[in-house]
Amino acid sequence: MGHNQEDHPESHFRVPAIVNALGEMKLTSKPASTDDIASVHARAYVSELEKTFQESIVAAGAGLALVDSVVAASKINKDSPTGFALIRPPGHHAIPQGAMGFCIFGNVAIAARHAQRVHGLKRVFIIDFDVHHGNGTNDAFYNDPDVFFLSFHQDGSYPGTGKFDEVGAGDGEGTTLNLPSSS
């Protein structure tokens, strides 16, 4: 993949330095399991990955750790579980069948499924703000009535999806809101 070049912004060379720094601060997380990732992505796709797999599951695991921490804190504070994840690589272009736009796994989508499956959250609200539309996250929940996906992105930018009239389908109709803006 082209993003494994040292000078590319999504280079895998950055990950070990970040992981080491997080370890020194005692902020490490456990990797997501194959089952966690396969809750959003096709198992055949998951099986094909070798070179970036370990780094990718650590990134996905960070989202799971966030969900676990937020849910635990919400029980102590008796508040609704609310979290913010600043995740690199973002993962929002990874579609259930494979990688796209330098995104291997849909990290936020995996975290949302984890919140539902492990913690019993009935509804999840995802806000994606990026110059690009989060087509992978959009696709993962397009038919899902229990996950609301809101995307703020630049109209006409990569990957060319995320039109205002794309609102979900089937049971998920009305649970997707795309708000493309002009540049």
C-alpha positions in Angstrom: 0.0 0.0 0.0 1.3 3.5 -0.8 0.8 4.8 2.7 3.7 2.7 4.0 6.3 5.2 2.7 8.2 7.1 5.3 7.2 10.5 4.0 3.4 9.8 3.6 1.2 11.4 6.4 -0.4 8.0 7.1 3.0 6.2 7.3 3.1 3.2 9.6 6.5 4.5 10.8 4.7 6.9 13.1 2.8 4.2 15.0 5.7 2.7 17.1 6.7 6.2 18.4 3.1 7.0 19.3 2.6 3.6 21.0 5.9 4.0 23.0 4.8 7.5 24.1 1.4 6.2 25.2 3.0 3.3 27.0 5.2 5.7 29.0 2.0 7.6 30.0 0.2 4.4 30.8 -2.4 5.0 28.2 -2.2 1.8 26.2 -5.2 -0.2 25.1 -5.6 -3.9 24.2 -6.1 -4.7 20.6 -9.6 -5.3 19.2 -10.3 -9.0 18.5 -10.9 -10.4 15.1 -14.6 -10.9 16.2 -14.8 -7.2 17.1 -13.5 -6.2 13.6 -15.6 -8.8 11.8 -18.7 -7.3 13.4 -18.3 -4.6 10.7 -16.0 -6.0 8.1 -16.2 -9.2 6.0 -14.1 -12.0 7.5 -12.4 -12.7 4.1 -11.1 -9.1 4.1 -9.9 -9.4 7.7 -8.0 -12.6 6.8 -6.2 -11.1 3.8 -4.4 -8.5 5.9 -1.0 -9.3 7.2 1.5 -6.4 7.0 -0.6 -3.8 8.7 -2.8 -6.1 10.7 -1.2 -5.7 14.1 -1.0 -1.9 13.9 -4.6 -1.8 12.7 -6.0 -3.9 15.5 -4.2 -1.7 18.0 -5.8 1.4 16.5 -9.2 -0.3 16.5 -8.6 -1.4 20.2 -8.1 2.3 21.1 -11.8 2.9 20.2 -12.9 -0.1 22.3 -10.9 1.2 25.3 -12.5 4.6 24.9 -16.0 3.0 24.9 -15.1 0.8 27.9 -13.8 3.9 29.8 -16.8 6.1 28.9 -19.4 3.5 29.8 -17.6 2.9 33.2 -17.4 6.6 33.9 -21.1 7.1 33.0 -22.1 4.5 35.5 -20.1 6.1 38.2 -21.4 9.6 37.3 -24.9 8.5 36.4 -24.6 10.3 33.1 -25.3 9.3 29.5 -22.2 7.6 28.0 -20.6 10.3 25.7 -17.1 10.1 24.2 -14.9 11.8 21.7 -12.3 9.8 19.7 -9.5 11.5 17.7 -8.3 8.5 15.8 -5.4 8.2 13.3 -5.8 6.6 10.9 -9.5 7.6 10.9 -10.9 4.5 9.5 -14.0 6.2 8.1 -13.3 5.2 4.5 -12.9 1.5 5.2 -16.0 -0.3 3.8 -17.2 -3.6 5.2 -15.6 -5.4 2.3 -12.2 -3.8 2.4 -9.8 -0.9 2.7 -10.3 2.4 1.1 -8.7 5.9 1.4 -5.8 4.6 3.5 -8.3 3.2 6.1 -7.8 -0.4 6.9 -10.6 -0.9 9.5 -13.6 1.3 10.4 -12.3 2.1 13.9 -15.3 4.2 15.0 -17.8 1.8 13.5 -16.1 -1.1 15.4 -16.3 1.0 18.6 -20.0 1.6 18.0 -20.7 -2.1 17.6 -18.7 -2.8 20.7 -20.8 -0.3 22.6 -23.9 -2.2 21.5 -22.7 -5.8 21.8 -20.6 -5.6 25.0 -22.3 -2.7 26.9 -25.8 -3.1 25.7 -26.2 0.5 24.4 -29.4 0.6 22.4 -28.6 3.7 20.4 -25.3 5.1 19.2 -24.7 8.6 17.6 -21.6 9.1 15.5 -20.5 12.6 14.4 -17.9 12.6 11.6 -16.3 15.9 10.7 -13.6 15.8 8.1 -13.0 17.3 4.7 -13.9 13.9 3.3 -17.2 12.1 3.7 -16.9 9.0 6.0 -18.4 6.6 3.4 -17.3 3.5 5.2 -19.0 4.4 8.5 -22.0 5.6 6.5 -22.2 2.3 4.6 -21.7 0.2 7.8 -24.8 1.7 9.4 -26.9 2.8 6.4 -29.6 0.2 7.1 -29.3 0.2 10.9 -32.0 1.9 12.9 -29.9 2.0 16.1 -26.9 4.0 14.9 -27.3 7.6 13.8 -24.5 8.8 11.5 -24.0 12.6 11.0 -21.3 13.7 8.6 -20.0 17.2 8.1 -17.7 17.2 5.0 -16.7 19.2 1.9 -19.1 18.7 -1.0 -17.4 17.1 -4.0 -14.3 15.9 -2.1 -13.0 12.3 -1.9 -14.7 9.9 -2.2 -17.6 11.8 -3.9 -20.3 10.4 -1.6 -22.3 11.8 1.2 -25.1 13.7 -0.6 -27.8 15.4 1.4 -30.4 13.1 0.1 -28.6 10.0 1.3 -30.5 9.4 4.5 -30.3 5.7 5.2 -32.4 2.8 3.8 -34.8 0.2 5.0 -35.0 0.1 8.8 -32.2 2.7 8.8 -34.0 5.3 6.8 -33.7 8.6 8.6 -30.7 7.6 10.6 -28.1 9.1 8.3 -27.6 12.9 7.9 -25.0 14.1 5.4 -24.3 17.8 5.6 -21.9 18.6 2.7 -20.6 22.2 2.7 -19.1 24.2 -0.1 -15.4 24.9 0.0 
